[in-house]
Amino acid sequence: MRFCFVLVLSLALLGCEEKIKPSVVALPDEELPSQESWNSTITFSDSAKVKAILWAGHIAQFSARRYTLLSDSLRVDFFDADQHHTSVLTAKRGKVDDATQDFVAYDSVIVVSDSGTTLKTDSLFWNNSTRKITTQAFVDIVSPTEHIMGHGMESDQNLKNYKIFRVTGSAVTKE
């Protein structure tokens, strides 16, 4: 009986030992988002005219640093000066400069214009004031008349007037 009592007491005491607690590290405020949202939409406009509509799976705004991170997939619909839809961009993640509203998209970036031209690249920068898109990364553009690849490009947001820098690929001419 005495042995059973000692055994039960030993097990009870061993079971009451303090578990290892994870350490908690305080992060500076500027490293934490000031606002977060999920499955949200942001509208970029100027003088009551819509320039772009952005949807992202996760949005984290860092007010102190004046930027917003976008993740968990994103989609941006672009509009011209007359508010007609011109193109749509999709990517896995991106970043918006809150001061200029310039936008960078990363990882599996695809832009499809309403005229049927498709651009694929790894990263793309959209300048809000000029409504131009640029990249130094590899690009693959397919239009109804050509298939062009290269490294680096500059274009209007509806992919009608574009320049490819180091070009490779083929084009069909009317001749």
C-alpha positions as CSV (number, residue, x, y, z in Angstrom):
1,M,0.0,0.0,0.0
2,R,2.8,2.3,0.9
3,F,4.5,1.6,-2.4
4,C,1.3,2.5,-4.3
5,F,1.0,5.8,-2.4
6,V,4.6,6.8,-3.2
7,L,4.1,5.8,-6.8
8,V,0.9,7.9,-7.1
9,L,2.4,10.8,-5.3
10,S,5.5,10.7,-7.6
11,L,3.4,10.6,-10.7
12,A,1.3,13.5,-9.5
13,L,4.4,15.6,-8.7
14,L,6.0,14.8,-12.1
15,G,2.7,15.7,-13.9
16,C,2.7,19.1,-12.2
17,E,6.1,20.3,-13.5
18,E,6.0,23.6,-15.5
19,K,5.9,23.2,-19.2
20,I,8.4,25.1,-21.4
21,K,6.7,28.3,-22.4
22,P,7.5,29.9,-25.8
23,S,9.4,33.1,-25.7
24,V,7.6,36.3,-26.6
25,V,9.5,38.9,-28.6
26,A,8.1,42.4,-28.9
27,L,8.4,43.8,-32.4
28,P,8.8,47.5,-33.0
29,D,5.5,49.2,-34.1
30,E,6.8,50.0,-37.6
31,E,7.2,46.3,-38.3
32,L,3.6,45.6,-37.5
33,P,0.8,46.5,-39.9
34,S,-1.4,49.4,-38.8
35,Q,-4.3,47.8,-40.6
36,E,-5.0,44.4,-42.1
37,S,-7.9,43.1,-44.2
38,W,-8.8,39.9,-46.1
39,N,-10.6,39.5,-49.4
40,S,-10.7,43.3,-49.9
41,T,-11.0,45.8,-52.7
42,I,-9.2,49.1,-53.1
43,T,-10.2,51.7,-55.8
44,F,-7.6,54.1,-57.2
45,S,-9.2,57.3,-58.5
46,D,-8.4,60.8,-59.4
47,S,-11.0,63.6,-59.7
48,A,-13.8,61.1,-59.3
49,K,-12.5,59.0,-62.2
50,V,-11.6,55.4,-61.5
51,K,-8.0,54.5,-62.6
52,A,-7.8,51.0,-61.2
53,I,-9.6,48.5,-58.9
54,L,-7.5,46.2,-56.9
55,W,-8.7,43.0,-55.1
56,A,-6.3,41.0,-52.8
57,G,-6.7,38.0,-50.5
58,H,-4.7,39.8,-47.8
59,I,-3.8,43.5,-47.4
60,A,-1.4,44.7,-44.8
61,Q,-0.9,48.5,-44.5
62,F,2.2,49.9,-42.9
63,S,1.3,53.6,-42.2
64,A,4.7,54.5,-40.7
65,R,6.5,53.3,-43.8
66,R,3.8,54.5,-46.2
67,Y,3.3,51.2,-48.1
68,T,0.8,48.4,-48.4
69,L,1.6,44.8,-48.9
70,L,-0.7,42.5,-50.9
71,S,-0.6,38.7,-50.7
72,D,-2.6,35.6,-51.1
73,S,-3.3,36.4,-54.8
74,L,-4.4,39.7,-56.3
75,R,-6.2,41.2,-59.3
76,V,-6.1,44.7,-60.7
77,D,-8.6,46.0,-63.3
78,F,-7.3,49.0,-65.2
79,F,-9.4,51.8,-66.8
80,D,-8.5,54.5,-69.3
81,A,-9.2,58.2,-68.9
82,D,-12.8,57.7,-70.1
83,Q,-13.3,55.0,-67.5
84,H,-13.4,52.1,-70.0
85,H,-11.9,48.8,-68.8
86,T,-8.6,48.3,-70.6
87,S,-6.8,45.3,-69.0
88,V,-6.6,43.0,-66.0
89,L,-3.5,42.0,-64.0
90,T,-3.2,39.0,-61.8
91,A,-0.3,38.0,-59.5
92,K,0.4,36.2,-56.3
93,R,1.7,39.3,-54.3
94,G,2.4,43.0,-54.6
95,K,3.2,46.3,-53.0
96,V,1.5,49.7,-53.2
97,D,3.4,52.9,-52.4
98,D,0.8,54.8,-50.4
99,A,2.2,58.2,-51.2
100,T,2.3,57.9,-55.0
101,Q,-0.1,54.9,-55.5
102,D,2.5,53.3,-57.7
103,F,2.2,49.5,-57.7
104,V,4.6,46.5,-58.0
105,A,3.4,43.0,-58.7
106,Y,5.5,39.9,-58.1
107,D,5.3,36.2,-58.7
108,S,3.4,34.7,-61.7
109,V,2.3,38.1,-63.1
110,I,-0.1,38.0,-66.0
111,V,-1.7,41.0,-67.8
112,V,-4.5,40.4,-70.3
113,S,-5.7,43.4,-72.4
114,D,-9.2,43.7,-73.6
115,S,-7.8,43.6,-77.2
116,G,-6.5,40.1,-76.6
117,T,-2.8,40.6,-75.8
118,T,-1.3,38.6,-72.9
119,L,1.9,39.5,-71.0
120,K,3.5,37.0,-68.6
121,T,6.5,38.0,-66.4
122,D,7.8,37.5,-62.8
123,S,7.6,41.2,-61.8
124,L,5.9,44.3,-63.1
125,F,5.8,48.0,-62.0
126,W,2.8,50.2,-62.7
127,N,3.3,54.0,-62.5
128,N,0.1,55.6,-61.3
129,S,0.8,59.1,-62.8
130,T,1.8,57.9,-66.3
131,R,-0.3,54.7,-66.3
132,K,2.7,52.9,-67.8
133,I,3.9,49.4,-66.9
134,T,7.6,48.5,-66.9
135,T,9.8,45.6,-66.0
136,Q,13.5,44.5,-66.3
137,A,12.5,40.8,-65.9
138,F,11.9,38.3,-68.7
139,V,8.6,38.9,-70.6
140,D,6.5,36.7,-72.8
141,I,3.9,38.6,-74.9
142,V,1.3,36.9,-77.1
143,S,-1.0,39.0,-79.3
144,P,-3.2,38.1,-82.2
145,T,-0.3,38.8,-84.6
146,E,2.9,38.0,-82.7
147,H,4.7,36.1,-80.0
148,I,7.6,38.1,-78.6
149,M,9.9,37.3,-75.7
150,G,12.7,39.3,-74.2
151,H,14.2,40.9,-71.1
152,G,12.7,44.2,-70.0
153,M,9.8,46.1,-71.4
154,E,7.8,49.3,-71.2
155,S,4.1,49.7,-72.2
156,D,0.9,51.6,-71.7
157,Q,-1.4,49.7,-69.3
158,N,-3.6,48.4,-72.1
159,L,-0.7,46.7,-73.9
160,K,-1.2,48.5,-77.2
161,N,2.1,50.4,-77.4
162,Y,4.9,48.4,-76.0
163,K,8.7,48.2,-76.3
164,I,10.6,45.0,-75.6
165,F,14.3,45.6,-74.8
166,R,16.4,42.5,-75.5
167,V,14.0,40.8,-77.9
168,T,13.6,37.1,-79.0
169,G,10.6,35.6,-80.7
170,S,8.6,35.8,-83.9
171,A,6.0,38.0,-85.5
172,V,3.6,37.6,-88.4
173,T,3.6,40.5,-90.9
174,K,0.9,41.4,-93.5
175,E,3.3,41.1,-96.4
